Amino acid sequence: MTNIEKFWKALNTLRANTECTVSGDILTEDNFNNNIKWNTGVDGETAIVTSSCPHSEITWTAIKAEMDKL
């Protein structure tokens, strides 16, 4: 399983159906903080995104712990 597959599985485990866009790999806290755009809604046909995770249960520590289990 690749690292990006582990990330998506970990994310789904922590909070199913969370929508985001990932650029590159998520291997470090820096990647987690800078390589993900989190979808927070839709304005017409345009996604509304933020670079900070809007879900308190999804943190780098939690994602890393789930990824390490895989």
ZIHU-V372528 format. One record per helix or strand. SS is the DSSP state (2 for helix, 1 for strand). FROM is the first residue (numbers start at 0). LEN is the number of residues. Records with the same first field share a line. If there is no record, write none. Layout:
SS->FROM-LEN  FROM-LEN
This chain:
2->2-12  28-6  59-10
1->19-3  35-8  45-5
